[in-house]
Amino acid sequence: MREFDLIVIGSGPSGEKGAAQAAYFGKRVAIVEKAPHPGGTTANTGTLPSKTLRETALSLTGYRQRGLYGFDLRLKERVTVADLLIRSEAVSNAERERVYRNLERHGIELIRGTATFVDRATLRVESAAGGEEMLTAPVILIATGSVPNRPSEYPFDGHVVLDSDDLMKLDFMPKRMAVLGAGVVGCEYASIFAALDVEVTLVDKRNELLGFLDQEISSALGRRLEQLGVRLRLGTNVQKVSVVDHTAHLVLEGGEVIETDHVLVAAGRQGGVEKLNLGAAGLEADRRGVIAVDANYRTKVEGIYAAGDVVGWPSLASVSMEQARLAICHAFHFDYKSSLAPVLPLGIYTVPEVSAAGETEVTAAEKGIPYEIGRSSFGTNARGLIIGETEGFLKLIFRTDDRTLLGVHVIGEGATELIHVGLTALQQRSKIDLFIDAVYNYPTMTEAYKYAAYDGLGRLARRRVFEEGGGAVTSG
């Protein structure tokens, strides 16, 4: 029996950062990892590979230059799978090496194998070669991440009918692809392959894209996807998927039949708990493999914490890291971090990018908050004109009584970077006057904040004039 202060199961973002937090304060820490490489889905099959794939696709096809020089420009006439994956593999290798170095720098022991609970403080670790060892610690952090959900009605084969992990192993560039599920992963991959001039059909039983977004942003994303060539089939169920001679045949509700080279089933993800034997520790997970935790990411069993995808929404690498740090600080009573940030950013790496933080118009109205909005189009922004991003926009939502910022929503090139200006203002509970008073470099996309704030103040002034004249004005 080997003893540690902390054992972490999984070396993805939450596992790595949780382990490093404890080791930084002098605790003896081990990470158990069953995969060939550390870094979890983020480094190996999900976040970084898919985002690198996006950047590679936009670069090799000259997509970003199309807005400047027209749709006929191509930097590379025919993009191959090898072209796409060579950069993704390089980035993944660099991230794996960074994780190795970080664990070594903090004195964290990396133990290879599959961990299962024996009791609440004991783990059995079985190596791929068949050996096993026993580990014990007063604190255990479950950071096993997630795996693609595979609904039984789809004939997954890893070649024609794929999950999102399979997609990174493609051996030829498809001419046609159907994406089933218009969630974040489905929308991202649909837009990436459409940018590669693949004929993409995106199917979802819901009537709108990404319903958690502000409705105006969701609608704008739908229009942009259609401009990109994505065929949207929303509000439609898939009745049957079959594969004949390496071609998939989809039958949609209403009788439409779609033939395609590949089917990507983007049906969400499952918590990676299958091998843990949670019952031995007194724990259980729900049907999607999610473990319940409190505000400090402590499970119902004393000494066992969980963070990252395995605890469910929002399942973002950025948030997972903070969840684990918070869990470890609570477990060892470190006077360092006591709560998660009150406002979290959402980044969606579609073409174009979408990012958001804070309230939407719908949530503000549901909470009874009197609000107004301000918009700034990238088509009137000098930097937007320079880079050819003229269709995106930035939208502010703010209180009418004191102009306090409530929400920020962006669609367009660089949205996931641009959001952080508004996020910081939201976290400081600032008024939109902050953007008017600030001086931003010219030309930059950040100037959009200033002009969205001016637009908002103008709307607010017109609203008040109208109200003083006896008119009735609703929020927004």
C-alpha positions in Angstrom: 0.0 0.0 0.0 1.5 3.3 -1.1 0.4 6.4 0.8 -0.1 9.9 -0.6 -1.8 13.1 0.7 -3.8 13.4 -2.5 -4.5 11.0 -5.4 -6.0 12.5 -8.5 -7.7 10.2 -11.1 -7.2 11.7 -14.5 -4.6 14.1 -16.0 -6.8 16.5 -18.0 -7.0 20.2 -17.2 -8.8 19.7 -13.8 -6.6 16.8 -12.8 -3.4 18.5 -13.7 -4.3 21.8 -12.0 -5.7 20.2 -8.9 -2.6 18.1 -8.4 -0.3 21.1 -9.0 -2.3 23.2 -6.5 -1.7 20.6 -3.8 1.9 20.0 -4.7 2.6 23.7 -4.7 1.7 23.8 -1.0 3.9 20.8 -0.2 1.5 17.9 -0.4 2.6 14.5 -1.7 0.6 13.9 -4.8 0.0 11.1 -7.4 -2.0 11.3 -10.6 -3.3 8.0 -12.1 -3.8 8.1 -15.8 -5.0 5.2 -18.0 -4.5 6.8 -21.4 -1.2 6.5 -23.3 -0.7 10.3 -23.0 -1.5 12.8 -20.3 -3.7 15.9 -20.9 -7.1 14.2 -21.2 -9.6 15.0 -24.0 -8.4 18.6 -24.1 -4.9 17.7 -25.3 -5.6 14.5 -27.2 -9.0 14.3 -28.9 -11.0 17.4 -28.1 -10.3 21.0 -27.3 -6.9 21.6 -28.7 -7.0 19.2 -31.7 -10.4 20.5 -32.8 -9.4 24.2 -32.4 -6.1 23.5 -34.2 -8.1 21.8 -37.0 -10.2 24.9 -37.3 -7.2 27.2 -37.6 -5.5 24.9 -40.1 -8.6 24.7 -42.2 -9.0 28.4 -42.3 -5.4 29.0 -43.2 -5.0 26.3 -45.8 -8.2 27.2 -47.7 -7.6 30.9 -47.5 -11.0 31.3 -45.9 -10.0 34.4 -43.9 -8.9 36.1 -47.1 -12.2 35.4 -48.9 -13.7 38.4 -47.3 -10.9 40.6 -48.7 -10.3 39.1 -52.1 -13.3 37.0 -53.0 -14.3 33.4 -52.8 -12.0 32.3 -55.6 -8.8 32.7 -53.6 -7.3 29.4 -52.4 -3.9 29.1 -50.7 -4.0 25.3 -51.3 -6.3 24.0 -54.0 -6.9 20.6 -52.4 -6.6 20.1 -48.7 -5.9 16.6 -47.6 -6.4 14.9 -44.2 -2.7 14.8 -43.7 -2.5 18.5 -44.2 -5.2 19.0 -41.5 -3.8 16.6 -38.9 -0.1 17.3 -39.0 -0.5 20.6 -37.1 -3.1 19.1 -34.7 -0.6 16.4 -33.8 2.2 18.9 -33.3 0.1 21.0 -31.0 -1.1 17.9 -29.0 2.5 16.7 -28.6 3.6 20.1 -27.3 0.7 20.2 -24.8 1.5 16.6 -23.6 5.1 17.7 -23.1 4.0 20.7 -21.2 1.9 18.6 -18.9 4.8 16.2 -18.3 7.1 19.1 -17.4 4.5 20.6 -15.1 4.1 17.4 -13.2 7.8 16.9 -12.9 8.4 20.5 -11.8 5.8 20.0 -9.0 7.2 16.6 -7.9 3.9 14.9 -8.8 4.1 11.1 -9.5 2.4 10.0 -12.6 1.1 6.4 -12.2 0.0 4.6 -15.4 -3.0 2.4 -15.2 -6.8 2.2 -14.6 -7.9 3.1 -11.1 -10.9 1.5 -9.3 -12.1 2.2 -5.8 -11.6 -0.4 -3.1 -13.1 1.8 -0.4 -13.4 5.6 0.2 -9.7 6.1 0.7 -8.1 3.2 -1.3 -7.6 2.7 -5.0 -6.4 -0.4 -7.0 -4.5 0.6 -10.1 -4.1 -2.0 -12.8 -1.5 -1.4 -15.5 -2.0 -2.3 -19.2 0.6 -5.1 -18.7 -1.6 -6.7 -16.0 0.2 -5.7 -12.9 -1.5 -3.8 -10.0 -0.7 -1.7 -7.0 -2.7 -0.3 -4.1 -2.8 3.4 -3.3 -4.3 5.3 -0.4 -4.8 8.9 0.5 -7.2 10.9 2.8 -8.2 13.1 -0.2 -9.1 11.8 -3.7 -10.0 14.0 -6.6 -12.0 12.4 -9.4 -11.1 14.2 -12.7 -11.8 11.5 -15.2 -13.4 13.8 -17.8 -15.9 12.6 -20.3 -16.3 10.4 -23.4 -18.6 10.9 -26.4 -22.2 9.7 -25.8 -23.1 6.9 -28.2 -26.9 6.5 -28.5 -27.7 2.8 -29.3 -29.9 3.7 -32.3 -26.8 4.7 -34.4 -24.6 2.0 -36.0 -21.2 3.4 -34.9 -18.3 1.8 -36.9 -15.5 4.3 -36.5 -15.4 4.7 -40.3 -18.7 6.0 -41.7 -20.7 6.6 -38.5 -18.5 8.5 -36.1 -18.4 10.1 -32.7 -16.3 13.3 -32.1 -13.2 11.3 -31.1 -13.4 9.1 -34.2 -13.4 12.3 -36.4 -9.8 13.1 -35.6 -8.8 9.7 -37.1 -10.3 10.3 -40.6 -8.3 8.6 -43.3 -9.8 10.6 -46.3 -11.4 14.0 -46.9 -15.1 13.5 -47.3 -17.1 15.3 -50.0 -20.3 15.0 -47.9 -21.0 14.9 -44.2 -24.1 14.8 -42.0 -23.8 16.1 -38.4 -26.5 14.9 -36.1 -26.8 17.2 -33.1 -26.5 21.0 -33.3 -24.9 21.5 -29.9 -21.5 23.2 -29.5 -19.5 20.2 -30.9 -21.9 19.7 -33.8 -21.9 23.3 -34.8 -18.1 23.6 -34.5 -17.4 20.6 -36.7 -20.2 21.5 -39.2 -18.7 24.9 -39.8 -15.1 23.7 -40.0 -15.9 21.1 -42.6 -18.1 23.5 -44.5 -15.1 25.9 -44.6 -13.2 23.1 -46.2 -15.9 23.0 -49.0 -17.4 19.7 -47.7 -21.1 19.5 -48.3 -22.5 19.5 -44.7 -26.0 18.9 -43.4 -26.7 19.7 -39.8 -29.7 18.0 -38.2 -31.3 18.6 -34.8 -34.7 18.0 -33.4 -34.6 21.4 -31.7 -35.9 24.4 -33.6 -33.0 26.7 -32.8 -29.2 26.6 -32.6 -27.7 26.7 -29.2 -30.7 27.8 -27.3 -28.6 29.0 -24.3 -27.2 31.8 -26.4 -28.8 35.2 -26.8 -31.5 34.7 -29.5 -30.1 37.4 -31.7 -26.6 35.8 -31.6 -28.2 32.3 -32.3 -30.1 33.6 -35.3 -27.0 35.3 -36.6 -25.0 32.1 -36.3 -27.6 30.2 -38.2 -27.4 32.7 -41.1 -23.6 32.6 -41.1 -23.6 28.8 -41.2 -26.0 28.8 -44.2 -23.8 31.4 -45.9 -20.9 29.0 -45.4 -22.9 26.3 -47.1 -24.3 24.3 -44.2 -27.7 22.9 -44.9 -29.7 23.3 -41.7 -32.4 20.7 -40.9 -33.7 22.0 -37.5 -36.9 20.8 -35.8 -36.3 17.4 -37.5 -35.8 14.0 -36.0 -33.6 11.3 -37.6 -35.7 8.2 -38.0 -33.0 5.8 -39.3 -29.3 5.6 -40.1 -28.0 2.7 -42.2 -24.7 2.1 -44.0 -24.5 0.4 -47.4 -21.2 0.1 -49.3 -19.4 2.7 -47.2 -22.2 5.2 -47.7 -24.6 6.3 -45.0 -28.3 6.7 -45.7 -30.3 9.0 -43.3 -34.0 9.0 -43.3 -35.4 12.2 -41.7 -38.8 12.8 -40.3 -41.0 13.8 -43.2 -39.3 11.3 -45.5 -36.2 13.2 -46.7 -33.3 10.8 -47.4 -29.7 12.0 -47.2 -26.8 10.1 -48.6 -23.4 11.0 -47.2 -19.8 9.8 -46.8 -19.7 10.3 -43.0 -22.1 10.8 -40.2 -20.9 12.6 -37.1 -23.1 11.9 -34.1 -22.7 14.8 -31.7 -25.0 13.6 -29.0 -23.2 15.2 -26.0 -20.8 13.5 -23.7 -20.8 11.0 -20.8 -18.8 11.3 -17.6 -15.9 8.9 -17.6 -16.9 6.8 -14.6 -17.3 3.4 -16.0 -14.2 1.8 -14.6 -14.2 3.5 -11.2 -16.4 1.2 -9.2 -17.9 4.2 -7.4 -20.2 2.0 -5.3 -17.2 0.7 -3.3 -16.6 4.3 -2.2 -20.2 5.0 -1.4 -20.8 7.1 -4.5 -23.0 6.9 -7.6 -23.3 8.8 -10.9 -26.5 9.6 -12.8 -27.4 8.1 -16.2 -25.0 10.5 -18.0 -22.1 9.6 -15.7 -22.3 12.9 -13.7 -21.2 12.9 -10.1 -23.1 15.3 -7.8 -20.9 17.8 -5.8 -21.5 20.8 -3.6 -20.2 24.4 -4.1 -16.7 23.3 -3.1 -16.8 20.3 -5.5 -17.0 17.9 -2.6 -19.0 14.7 -3.2 -21.3 13.2 -0.5 -18.4 11.1 0.7 -16.0 12.9 3.0 -12.5 13.3 1.5 -13.6 12.6 -2.1 -13.9 15.5 -4.6 -14.8 15.7 -8.3 -14.2 18.4 -10.9 -14.3 18.9 -14.7 -16.6 17.2 -17.2 -17.4 14.5 -14.7 -19.5 17.0 -12.7 -21.5 18.2 -15.7 -22.2 21.7 -17.0 -20.5 23.8 -18.1 -17.8 21.2 -19.1 -15.3 23.9 -20.2 -11.5 23.4 -19.7 -11.2 26.9 -18.3 -13.8 26.3 -15.7 -12.6 22.7 -14.9 -9.2 24.0 -13.9 -10.7 26.5 -11.4 -13.1 23.9 -10.0 -10.2 21.6 -9.2 -8.1 24.4 -7.6 -11.1 25.3 -5.5 -11.7 21.7 -4.5 -8.1 21.2 -3.4 -8.0 24.5 -1.4 -11.2 23.4 0.4 -9.9 19.9 1.0 -6.6 21.0 2.6 -7.8 24.3 4.1 -5.5 26.4 2.0 -6.1 30.1 2.4 -5.9 30.8 -1.3 -9.1 30.3 -3.3 -12.5 30.1 -1.7 -15.0 30.5 -4.6 -15.4 30.3 -8.3 -15.6 33.5 -10.4 -19.2 34.8 -10.4 -19.3 35.2 -14.2 -18.0 32.6 -16.6 -17.2 33.1 -20.3 -18.5 30.8 -23.0 -16.4 30.3 -26.1 -17.7 28.5 -29.2 -15.2 27.9 -31.9 -17.5 27.8 -34.9 -16.8 29.7 -38.1 -17.4 32.5 -37.1 -16.5 32.3 -33.4 -19.2 33.1 -30.8 -18.6 34.1 -27.2 -20.8 35.3 -24.4 -20.8 36.2 -20.7 -23.6 37.2 -18.3 -27.3 37.7 -19.0 -29.1 37.3 -22.3 -32.2 39.3 -23.2 -34.3 36.3 -22.3 -32.7 35.7 -18.9 -32.8 39.4 -18.0 -36.5 39.5 -18.8 -37.2 36.4 -16.9 -35.6 37.9 -13.8 -37.6 41.1 -14.2 -34.5 43.2 -14.7 -35.3 46.4 -16.7 -32.6 46.4 -19.5 -31.6 48.1 -22.7 -29.1 47.0 -25.3 -26.3 48.5 -27.4 -24.8 47.1 -30.6 -21.7 47.7 -32.6 -21.3 46.2 -36.1 -17.8 45.0 -37.2 -18.7 46.4 -40.6 -18.3 49.9 -39.2 -15.1 49.1 -37.3 -11.9 50.0 -39.0 -10.1 46.8 -37.9 -13.1 44.8 -39.0 -12.8 46.4 -42.5 -9.1 45.7 -42.6 -9.4 41.9 -41.8 -12.6 41.4 -43.8 -14.9 40.7 -40.8 -17.8 42.9 -41.6 -20.8 40.8 -40.6 -20.0 40.2 -36.9 -21.2 42.4 -34.1 -20.8 43.0 -30.4 -23.9 43.4 -28.2 -24.1 44.8 -24.7 -27.0 44.3 -22.3 -27.3 46.8 -19.4 -29.7 48.0 -16.7 -31.8 51.0 -17.6 -31.8 52.5 -14.1 -28.0 52.7 -13.4 -26.4 51.5 -16.7 -24.7 48.5 -15.0 -23.5 46.0 -17.5 -25.4 42.7 -17.4 -24.2 40.7 -20.4 -21.8 40.7 -23.4 -22.3 38.8 -26.6 -20.0 38.6 -29.6 -20.1 36.9 -33.0 -17.3 37.2 -35.4 -13.5 36.8 -35.8 -11.7 36.8 -32.5 -14.9 36.7 -30.4 -13.4 34.4 -27.8 -10.6 36.9 -27.2 -12.7 40.0 -27.4 -15.2 38.7 -24.7 -12.6 39.1 -22.0 -12.8 42.9 -21.9 -16.6 42.7 -21.2 -16.1 39.7 -18.8 -13.7 41.8 -16.6 -16.2 44.7 -16.6 -19.0 42.2 -15.6 -17.0 40.8 -12.8 -16.3 44.3 -11.5 -20.0 45.2 -11.8 -19.1 48.2 -14.0 -21.4 50.6 -15.8 -21.2 50.8 -19.6 -19.7 54.3 -19.1 -16.4 52.4 -18.5 -16.2 51.7 -22.3 -17.0 55.3 -23.2 -14.4 56.7 -20.8 -11.6 54.2 -21.8 -9.2 54.9 -24.7 -8.6 51.9 -27.0 -6.0 51.5 -29.6 -7.1 52.4 -33.1 -7.7 50.5 -35.2 -8.8 47.5 -33.0 -11.8 45.3 -32.7 -12.0 46.4 -29.0 -13.3 49.7 -30.1 -16.6 48.0 -30.7 -17.2 48.2 -26.9 -17.1 52.0 -27.0 -19.5 52.3 -29.9 -21.9 49.6 -28.5 -22.0 51.7 -25.3 -22.7 54.9 -27.3 -25.5 53.0 -29.1 -26.9 51.8 -25.8 -26.9 55.3 -24.3 -28.6 56.6 -27.4 -31.3 54.0 -27.2 -31.8 54.7 -23.5 -32.1 58.5 -24.2 -34.8 57.8 -26.9 -36.6 55.5 -24.6 -36.8 58.1 -21.9 -38.0 60.8 -24.3 -40.7 58.4 -25.5 -41.7 57.4 -21.9 -42.0 61.1 -20.9 -44.3 61.6 -23.9 -46.6 58.9 -22.5 -45.5 56.0 -24.6 -45.2 52.5 -23.3 -41.8 50.9 -23.8 -40.9 47.3 -22.9 -37.5 46.1 -21.9 -35.1 45.8 -24.9 
